[in-house]
Amino acid sequence: MKADLKPGSFSNVNITLSGSKSESNRLLILQALFPNLSIENLSTSDDTQVLAKCLKATNKVVDVHHAGTAMRFLTAYFASKQGAEITLTGSPRMQERPIQILVDALKSLGAEIEYLKTPGFPPLKIKGRKLIGNTVKIKADVSSQYISALILIAPTLPNGLQILLEGNITSRPYLKMTLSLLQKLGIETEFNENTIYISSIKRIDDTTITVESDWSSASYFYSLVSLSKASKIQLSSFYKNSLQGDSALVSIYKILGVETHFVNSKSILISKKDIALPATLSLDLVNTPDLAQTIAVSCFGLGMECRLTGLHTLKIKETDRLKALKTELEKLGGEVEIDPNSLHLLKSSRIISDQAIDTYQDHRMAMAFAPLSLKTNLSINDAEVVSKSYPDFWKDIEKTGIIVDLVC
């Protein structure tokens, strides 16, 4: 399916976004470990639905498809589930995404995991055991999801878990999110410099947690407003004291002329403010790498130079996002330089119209480029890929006035 997009008359709208995929996926693992946890406003994303289905699977083969978070969280979950004996697999791309750092950490705790094809990569054969180790070392500069996977199972280990983080910590807010969710369940945690400690607990009190809407999904509307002449969008449901690291987009997009107002306890109003834009936007996104594509496209649409660093994790996502961004921005007339950790977009005064953007099976490529339709006609190939995190994306984009023609 292809989405043909054309500029329309931008409307001021109210949009309610689904629950955060990141929070939802963590809570699903915790619910599997502590069944008296209830979850409200669960994400409608494919990734969350896949994880929920995998947790209920009764067969010997569990397929996460493209869901990278599910692969990492389930590796730890099944490894610690006594009596489990499963093969954990995924799509061809998933079988190219590394898992060894997590597997090595789990084995050091007593896990029994075997690679079935290429060493260091899925698929995995896992035999669940009681993990008796209580201290583990793990590299912290590759993916925070490896560490979060360990944090989530830690409360069920006999002696809790001490995690020693080696190297610079990437995506620190995601670790704090995971720990905060444990704390809401009454589980004691500590995070001091490069050491995390989680206490053991046998049961939790009956608890209900309502998932906040997804700030990553909100970023595409921030981009729309930044590229518009004058507009307002109200988004629900968001909290001022968010657990999500991507809430940093409030301060980032203020630099690009987007103001955020918390109008009540659960809604934000974002609006365009006429300001002088900086010649160059320079950001270290080591804590918020999922915002990189959206920010780069916004800057391109605004004719700005941008320098984004802290992007070393993007090469192990659904695609190599740095290469994909360079290819697609240059297709539109941009000039882009990349290295393994950064992206440099040069200032551009033109946008080549009527281009088809390839998405590389990456939901964020599709959604990040869609706001450019305020500036020019363009198409998004494999538009259905948005369902991975935001199934209603095209419907919600249409509400803003952009003309969306989905062609099968």
C-alpha positions in Angstrom: 0.0 0.0 0.0 1.2 3.5 -0.9 0.1 6.8 0.7 0.0 9.7 -1.7 0.1 13.0 0.3 -0.8 16.5 -0.8 -0.9 19.8 1.1 -4.3 20.7 2.4 -5.9 23.4 4.5 -4.4 22.8 7.9 -7.1 22.4 10.5 -7.0 22.9 14.3 -8.0 19.5 15.7 -8.2 17.4 18.8 -6.5 14.0 18.6 -6.3 11.3 21.3 -3.3 9.1 20.9 -2.9 5.5 22.0 -1.0 4.5 25.1 2.8 4.5 25.0 4.2 1.4 23.3 7.3 1.6 25.6 5.3 1.7 28.8 2.8 -0.9 27.5 5.4 -3.5 26.6 7.1 -3.2 30.0 3.8 -3.4 31.8 2.8 -6.6 29.9 6.0 -8.3 31.1 5.3 -7.2 34.6 1.7 -8.4 34.3 2.8 -11.8 33.2 5.0 -12.0 36.3 2.4 -10.4 38.6 -1.1 -11.3 37.3 -2.9 -9.0 39.8 -1.5 -6.0 37.9 -4.3 -4.4 35.7 -3.4 -2.1 32.7 -5.6 0.6 31.2 -5.1 2.5 27.9 -2.8 -0.2 26.5 -1.1 0.7 23.2 -2.9 -0.5 20.1 0.4 -0.9 18.2 1.3 -4.1 16.4 4.4 -4.5 18.6 2.3 -4.5 21.8 -0.3 -6.8 20.3 2.5 -9.2 19.2 4.0 -9.2 22.7 0.7 -9.8 24.4 0.0 -12.8 22.0 3.5 -14.2 22.6 3.1 -14.1 26.3 -0.1 -16.3 25.9 1.5 -18.7 23.4 1.1 -22.4 24.1 3.1 -23.7 21.2 6.9 -24.4 21.2 7.7 -21.7 18.6 7.2 -18.0 19.5 7.5 -15.6 16.6 7.8 -11.9 17.4 7.9 -10.9 13.7 9.4 -7.4 13.5 9.0 -6.5 17.2 12.5 -5.9 18.6 11.3 -4.9 22.1 9.4 -8.2 22.3 12.5 -10.2 21.2 14.6 -8.7 24.0 12.0 -8.7 26.8 10.8 -12.2 26.0 14.4 -13.6 25.9 14.8 -12.6 29.5 11.2 -13.6 30.5 11.3 -17.1 29.1 14.8 -17.7 30.3 13.6 -17.0 33.9 10.3 -18.9 33.5 10.9 -22.3 35.1 9.6 -25.1 32.8 9.4 -23.1 29.6 11.0 -24.6 26.6 10.5 -22.5 23.4 12.2 -21.4 20.2 12.1 -17.6 20.0 12.3 -16.3 16.4 11.3 -13.4 14.2 11.4 -11.9 10.8 14.5 -12.0 8.5 15.4 -8.5 9.7 15.0 -9.6 13.3 17.4 -12.4 12.7 20.0 -9.8 11.7 19.6 -7.8 14.9 22.1 -8.7 17.7 21.1 -10.3 20.9 24.4 -11.6 22.3 24.9 -9.0 24.9 21.6 -9.9 26.6 22.1 -13.6 26.1 25.6 -13.5 27.7 24.2 -11.5 30.7 21.4 -14.1 31.2 23.8 -17.0 30.9 25.9 -15.5 33.6 22.9 -15.7 35.9 22.3 -19.3 35.0 20.1 -19.2 31.9 20.1 -21.9 29.3 20.0 -20.4 25.8 21.2 -21.7 22.5 21.6 -20.1 19.1 19.9 -22.0 16.4 21.5 -20.3 13.3 24.1 -17.5 13.6 25.9 -17.1 16.9 24.8 -13.8 18.5 21.5 -13.6 16.7 18.0 -15.0 16.8 16.4 -17.5 16.6 17.0 -18.8 20.1 16.2 -22.0 21.9 15.4 -21.2 25.5 14.9 -23.6 28.4 13.5 -21.6 31.4 15.3 -22.1 34.7 15.4 -20.6 38.1 18.1 -18.0 37.8 20.1 -18.0 41.0 22.7 -15.3 40.2 22.2 -11.9 41.7 24.9 -9.8 40.0 25.4 -9.2 36.3 27.6 -7.1 34.2 26.4 -5.7 30.9 27.5 -3.2 28.2 25.4 0.0 28.6 26.3 1.7 25.3 24.5 -0.5 22.8 20.8 -0.7 23.7 18.9 0.1 26.9 16.4 -2.6 26.1 18.9 -5.3 27.0 19.1 -3.7 30.5 15.4 -3.1 30.8 14.8 -6.8 30.0 17.0 -7.7 33.0 15.3 -5.1 35.2 11.8 -6.5 34.4 12.6 -10.0 35.6 14.8 -8.9 38.5 12.0 -8.8 41.2 11.2 -12.5 40.6 14.8 -13.6 41.2 15.4 -15.1 44.7 17.9 -12.4 45.7 16.9 -9.6 43.5 19.5 -8.3 41.0 22.5 -5.9 40.9 23.3 -4.7 37.4 26.7 -3.3 36.8 26.7 -1.1 33.7 29.8 -0.9 31.6 30.6 2.1 29.4 28.5 5.2 28.7 24.8 4.6 29.2 22.6 5.1 26.2 18.9 6.0 26.4 19.0 6.5 30.2 15.4 7.8 30.3 14.2 4.4 29.2 15.9 2.8 32.1 14.4 5.3 34.5 11.0 4.6 33.0 11.4 0.8 33.6 12.5 1.4 37.2 9.7 3.9 37.8 7.1 1.3 36.7 8.6 -1.2 39.2 8.4 1.4 41.9 4.7 1.9 41.2 4.3 -1.8 42.1 6.0 -1.3 45.4 9.3 -2.8 44.3 12.4 -1.1 45.7 15.0 0.0 43.2 18.2 2.1 43.2 20.1 3.7 40.3 23.5 5.2 41.3 25.9 6.2 38.5 26.6 2.8 36.7 24.9 0.5 39.2 21.2 -0.6 39.3 19.7 -2.6 42.1 16.3 -4.2 42.2 14.9 -6.0 45.3 13.2 -9.4 45.2 9.4 -9.5 45.9 7.1 -12.5 46.0 3.8 -10.6 45.3 2.5 -7.1 44.7 -0.7 -5.5 46.0 -3.6 -5.3 43.5 -2.6 -2.4 41.3 -4.0 -0.6 38.2 -1.8 1.5 36.0 -3.1 3.8 33.3 -0.6 4.1 30.4 0.2 7.6 29.3 -0.2 8.3 25.5 2.9 7.9 23.4 5.2 11.0 23.1 7.0 9.4 20.1 3.7 9.4 18.3 3.1 13.0 19.3 6.4 14.0 17.7 4.9 13.8 14.2 2.3 16.4 15.1 5.0 18.7 16.5 6.7 18.3 13.2 3.5 19.2 11.4 3.0 22.4 13.5 6.7 23.4 13.0 6.2 23.2 9.2 2.9 25.0 9.1 2.3 28.7 8.9 -0.1 28.9 11.9 -1.8 26.0 13.6 -3.0 24.4 16.8 -3.4 20.8 17.7 -4.7 19.4 21.0 -3.3 16.0 22.0 -4.5 13.6 24.7 -3.5 12.1 27.1 -0.2 13.4 28.3 1.3 14.3 31.7 3.7 17.1 32.7 5.8 14.7 34.7 6.1 12.0 32.1 8.1 8.8 32.4 8.9 8.9 28.7 12.2 10.3 27.6 10.7 11.4 24.3 8.8 14.1 26.1 12.1 16.0 25.6 10.5 17.0 22.2 8.7 19.8 24.1 12.0 21.7 24.6 13.5 20.6 21.3 10.6 21.8 19.2 10.3 25.1 21.1 13.6 25.9 19.3 11.7 25.2 16.1 8.7 27.5 16.9 6.3 25.1 18.6 4.9 26.1 22.0 3.4 23.5 24.4 0.7 24.3 26.9 -0.6 21.7 29.4 -4.3 22.7 29.3 -5.4 20.2 31.9 -4.2 17.2 33.7 -4.3 15.0 30.6 -4.0 17.2 27.5 -1.5 19.4 25.7 -2.1 22.2 23.2 0.7 22.7 20.7 0.8 25.8 18.5 3.0 27.6 16.1 4.9 30.7 17.3 6.6 33.0 14.9 10.2 33.1 16.0 13.6 33.5 14.4 15.0 30.1 13.8 18.6 29.3 14.5 20.9 28.8 11.6 21.9 25.4 12.9 20.2 23.0 15.3 22.7 20.9 17.2 21.5 18.2 19.5 22.9 15.2 21.3 20.1 12.6 21.1 21.8 9.8 23.0 18.8 9.7 25.4 16.1 10.2 22.7 17.3 8.5 19.4 13.8 7.7 18.2 13.3 11.4 17.6 16.2 11.7 15.2 14.2 11.0 12.0 11.4 13.4 12.8 13.8 16.2 13.8 16.0 15.7 10.7 12.9 15.9 8.4 11.5 18.9 10.2 14.8 20.8 9.8 15.0 19.9 6.1 11.4 21.2 5.6 12.4 24.4 7.4 15.5 24.9 5.3 17.8 24.6 8.3 21.1 22.9 8.9 21.1 20.4 11.7 23.8 18.3 13.5 22.5 15.3 15.4 24.8 13.1 17.5 24.3 10.2 19.9 22.8 8.1 17.2 24.9 4.9 17.4 21.9 2.7 18.2 20.1 3.6 15.0 22.0 1.0 12.9 20.4 -1.9 14.8 16.8 -0.7 14.5 14.2 -1.9 12.0 16.6 -0.7 9.4 19.9 1.2 9.5 18.1 4.5 10.1 21.1 6.7 9.4 21.6 5.3 5.9 17.9 5.3 5.2 17.6 9.0 6.3 20.5 10.0 4.1 19.1 8.1 1.0 15.6 9.5 1.3 16.5 13.1 2.2 18.9 13.2 -0.7 16.1 12.0 -2.9 14.2 15.1 -1.9 17.2 17.4 -2.6 18.9 17.4 0.7 22.6 17.0 1.4 23.4 14.7 4.2 26.6 13.4 5.8 26.6 10.5 8.3 29.0 8.5 10.4 28.2 5.7 12.8 27.2 8.1 15.6 25.9 11.3 13.8 24.0 13.0 11.0 24.8 16.3 9.5 22.1 17.9 7.3 23.2 20.9 5.3 21.0 23.9 4.8 18.8 23.5 1.7 16.6 25.9 -0.1 14.6 23.5 -2.3 12.5 20.4 -2.0 12.1 18.1 -5.0 8.4 17.3 -5.4 6.6 14.1 -6.3 9.1 11.8 -4.8 8.3 8.3 -3.4 9.8 7.7 0.1 10.9 4.2 0.8 10.3 3.0 4.4 12.5 -0.1 4.7 9.9 -1.8 6.8 10.5 1.0 9.4 7.4 2.6 10.8 9.3 5.8 11.9 10.5 6.4 8.3 6.9 6.6 7.1 5.7 8.8 9.9 8.7 11.1 10.0 8.4 12.0 6.3 4.7 12.5 6.2 4.7 16.1 7.7 6.7 17.2 4.6 3.4 16.9 2.7 2.7 20.4 4.0 5.5 21.6 1.8 5.2 19.4 -1.3 3.5 16.5 -2.9 5.1 13.1 -2.0 4.3 9.4 -1.6 5.1 7.0 1.2 5.7 3.4 0.0 4.6 0.5 2.2 2.4 3.0 4.2 0.9 0.2 6.2 4.2 -0.2 8.2 2.9 2.5 10.6 0.7 -0.1 12.3 3.9 -1.3 14.1 3.5 1.6 16.6 0.6 3.8 15.4 -2.2 2.0 13.5 -4.4 5.1 13.2 -1.7 7.4 11.9 -3.1 8.1 8.5 -6.6 8.7 9.8 -5.2 11.2 12.4 -3.0 12.9 9.8 -6.1 13.4 7.6 -7.8 15.2 10.5 -5.3 18.0 10.2 -6.4 18.7 6.6 -3.6 16.9 4.7 -4.9 15.0 1.8 -4.1 11.3 2.1 -4.9 8.8 -0.7 -4.1 5.2 0.2 -3.5 3.2 -2.9 -3.2 -0.6 -2.7 
